[in-house]
Amino acid sequence: MDKPVIIEEYNEDWAFEYTQEERKIKELLGTKAIAIEHIGSTSVQGLGAKPIIDFMAGVNEWSDVDEFMEPLAKLGYEHVYHREFPNRRFFRKGQWRAGTHHFHVYRYGSDEWNNNILFRDYLRTHSDVREQYNHLKKTLAEKYPNDRAAYTNAKHPFIADVIEKAKKEQRST
């Protein structure tokens, strides 16, 4: 059974937890990781979130990821294959559907990489949209308390809309 979807108020410890994990991942990946970024709701100050630290690394080649699967496992990260996301490699730390850290690997500069940064940065700089998203997340957590997949899927239209707004804003500058 899924861990219940509970949105916690923003916690300053999330940034510290990310920094701790980022250091370990940088040591492990070295120059294979072009960049590492804190993403997801825990990366946006003032935004409520499930207490899961999402972060991503950008690589040039998928073969680079194969080299660090075993070392990542030694750090507690399990590779989870998702057929529906062919342009992402995903690693979870913690139990299935109850992870504490989600580590995503994308090709650096890909649409997936850029969209994650656009969404995060838009929420960081648009407090009204951040509040709308916070409200949506709490509403969906109440509606789907025991169905993480439904909760996640129901957020998608909002996220896609914000990414489009961010792209338009980026083009106009």
Beta strands, then each sheet from edge to edge (+ up, - down):
strand 1: 35-39
strand 2: 53-59
strand 3: 77-80
strand 4: 89-95
strand 5: 98-107
sheet 1: 1+ 2- 5- 4+ 3-
end
